[in-house]
Amino acid sequence: MQEQVYFYSDCLRLSGTLYIPDDTKAGERRPGIVCIHGYSGRPDVYMIPFTRRFMENGYVALVFYHRGFGESEGVRTRNIPMEQVRDIRNAITYMEQRPEVNPEKIGLFGVSFGGATVLYAAATDQRARCVVEIGGLGDGERWAKSKRTHWQWMTFMDEMKEDRIRRVMTGQSKRMPYLELCPTGPGMTKILDTKIKPGEKYSEGYPMESVDEALTFKVEPLVHLISPRAALFIHSERDEMVPVDEARILYAKAGEPKKLVVIPGVNHAEVYEPVNPEVFKIPMRESLEWFNTYLK
């Protein structure tokens, strides 16, 4: 069963879909999973296969658009990490109110930048009983620098200074196409252009303010606070969007129970079923095993 749902975060109406197992009996309360999308804001393309599998395996799964994306209210395509963390925490509260969900058994699942925000949410909200992140990052500034050469970074920071003034004086941030704001390697560029197509849904572009806010977003110092709740880290070995070392650093600093899965020879978005159905089976299997162990 699927249900179009809405809830509020900082007085903004967020839009989502709730996936409920067909065999859920009246009065039965199932474990719930809050599923979080990444920076491009296209859960309609890559998140649905994950949520459907969770539902088919007995979980109530919620996938929603962060503020500013899809049908959710807010400044269009504006990625502010700490606002998204609040969206996640409010999504947990919403799930607690659902009669189909056991409020004591709610887990978090996030991909790409959503992997970083679910870790932060889990570290700061004890209601998250366990967490799975795929392709996330531990330090926003380190991640942003990894996407540019030294001279490109200096030029970008000069542009950022101008944009900070623009925001203060006009209330607007310069908007850029996704791949200009978040450059990546040729493999991921091809995937984004042909499979995920962020520009197709968000032709207005993404504000520079989003990267500025990411520079101070650091999960790494907090990840140990998730323990003794369980954290699973999954990453693609040849990730052109988020270096695999981000996962290794996060895993090293996390407490037990924890697990790191590095998928050899594949790129960032190959974990998505529409991009590579065979690779998708690996994070799907690992995630289900994790939730079956620590959430059911």
N, C-alpha and C positions, 0 to 999 in steps of 0.2 A: 504494500500500500504506500502511496505517496500523498502527501498533503502540503499544499502551499501554506506557509506560515509566516507570521510577522512578529517581531518583538522590538523593543526600544533600547537604544544605547545612547546615553547622554542626550535624551529627548529626540533622537533621530530614529525613524522607522526603518528597520532593516528587514530585508526580504530573504527568505530561505525556503528550503524544501526538507520535510521530515520524511524519512523512510522507516516504515513500521513493518516488521515481519508479519506475513499474512496469517500465521498461526497464533498470533498473540490473542490470548483469551481475555475476556472481560475481567478486570481487576488485577490482571497479571502485570508485573513491573519488571521490565527487561533492563539489562545494562545498556547504557547510552554512550555514544561516541560523537563528540563535536568535531567536525571536519573543517579545516581552515585552508583557504586558497592562498596562492602566492602573489607576487608583485604585479603580474600582468592582469590579475582580476578576471580570469576566464575559467571559473570552476565549471561552467556549462560545457567546456571542452574536455577537461582532463580530470575533474574530481568525481563525476558521476559514477564511473566504473568502480571506484573505491567504495563509495557509499552503498551502491547496490550490493556489492559482495558482503559488506558488513551486515546489511539487512538480511541477506540470504543465509547468513550464519548466526542469526538470532539476536542481532543488536538493533536498537533504535538509533538511527544515524541522522544527524542534522548537518546539512551543508547550507551555508548562507553567504551572501555578498557582504563584505565589509562596507562600512559607510563610504559613499562616493562611487560605488561600483554596482553594476547591474541595475536593479530596480530600487536599491537602497538609497535613502536620503543622504545628503552630505555633499561636500565639495567634490565635484567629479574627478575621479582617478587620483585622488590625493592620498598617498600612502604615508600615514603618520604612525610609526610603530606602536607608541604607547596608547594611541587611540584604538588601534586594532587589538591590543592586549585587553583594553576595557571592553571592546566588543566581544571578545572570547569569554571574559568573565561573566558578562551579561548573558551570553548564550548558555553558559552553565546554569545560571539562575533560571533561564527559560526552560531548560531541559528538566530541572528539578520540579517544575510545576506541571509537567506533562504526566497524565495518569498512567501512560505506558512505560514510564522510565523509573528505574530504581534510583532515587536521589543519592544513594550511598555508593553507586557504581557508575560513575561518569568518567570517561577517559577522553584524552585529547589526541587528535591526529592532524598533522600539518605537513604541507609540501612546500619546498622552496622557501621563500621568505616566511610563509606560514609555518614552516618548521621552526624558525627562530622565535616567532611570536608565541607558539604553543609551549615552547620550553620556558619562556619568560613567564607566561601565565601559570604554568605548572609550578614554577619556583616560588611564585608569590600568592598562590591560591591552593590551599590544602584540599579543596573539594575535588581537584583533579586527581583521580586515584592512580593513574598511570599515563604515560605519554609516548607517542611514536612520532618521530620527525624524520622527514625524507628531504635531503638536499638543502638543509638549513645552514645558517651561518652563526658564528659566535661573536663577531665584532663587526659592526657596520662600517666603520672607517677602513678597517683592513680589507673588507670585502670590496668596498667602492674603489680603493686604490688598486686592487688586483686587476681591475678591469681596464686600466689605463697605464700607458708608459709614464715615466716621470714628467716629461715635458707636457704630455696631454693632461696630467693631473694638475700641474701648475696653471695651465690655461683654463681648465675647468673650474678651479678654485677662484681664479680672477672673475669668471663669469658668475660664480656663485655669490661673490661679494656684491656684484652689480644687482643680482636678483634679490638679495636681502634688502637692499635699498628700495628696489622696485616694490617689494611686498609691503614695506613700511609706508611708502609714499602713495601707493595706488591700491593696495589690498590684493594685488594679482601677482602670481608667479609665472615666469616664462614657461611655456609648455613646449615639450619636445616629443618627437616620436619615440616609442618605447626603446628601440635599439640604439638611438642616440643618447638617451638618458642612461641606459644600462647596456653598454656595448658588450659583445661576447664574441666567441670564436665562430669560424665559418660553419661548423656543424650545427651549432645551436641557431645561428642566423637562418639557415635553411629550414630547420624545423619550425621556427617561429613564423617564417614567411609562408610556409606551406600547410602547417598543421594547426597551430594555435592562433595565429593571426590577431594579435592584440589590436592592431590598427583598424581591423574590420569592425570591432565593437566600440572602440574608443578612438575615433578619428580626431578628436580634439587634442590628443596627446596627453602627456603626463607632466605635472608641474615639477620644476627643479627643486622646489621646497621638499619634495619627498626624499631626495637623496641627502639634502642638508640635514633633515631630521634623522635619517639613518646613520649619519656619522657619529652620533652620540648614543646610539642604541647598542648596548653591549650585554649579551646573554652570558658570556663566558664567566664573569665574576659571580653569577647567581646560580649556575646550573647545579652546583653541589647541593643546593637547598631542596631539590626535588627528592633526594634520598630521605627516607627509606622507601619512597614510592619508586616505581620502576620506570626507566627511560631507555628506549630503543632508538639508536641512531643508524640511519640507512643513507648511503651516499654512493654516487656513481664515480668510479675510479677516474674516468677521463672527462670529468665535469668541466665544461667551458664557462658555465654561468657562476657557479660557486665552487671554489677549489676544494678538493677532497680533504685537504688539511684542516678545514674548518670543522669537519666532523671528528677528525682525530683529536683535535685540541679539546673540543667539547666532551668527548668521551673520556679523555684523560682526566678532566677536572670534575666529572660527574661522580656521584657516589653509587654504591651498589643498592639494588640490583640494576645492572646495565648491560647493554650489548651493542657492539658495533658491527654492522654488515657493510662491507665495501663490495659493490658489484663490479667485477672486473671488465675493462674494455668498453664501457658504455658511457654515454653523455648524459647530461642533466635531465633532459625531458624524455629520455628513452624509458624511464620508469612509468610513463603514462601509457595506458592501453592503446589509445588511438595512434600513438607514435610507434611503439614496439610491443605488440601483444605478448611476445615470449618473455621479454625482460620484465614486463609488468607483473608476471606471475611470481617473481622473486620477492619484491617488496610486499605484494599482497599476501603471500604465504607467511612471510616473517611477521607482518603486522597482525594477522589473525592468530598466529601462535602466541604472540605477546599478549594480546588482549584476552585470549582464552586462558592464559596462565595467570594474569594479574588483574583481570576485571570481572570475569564471570564468577 
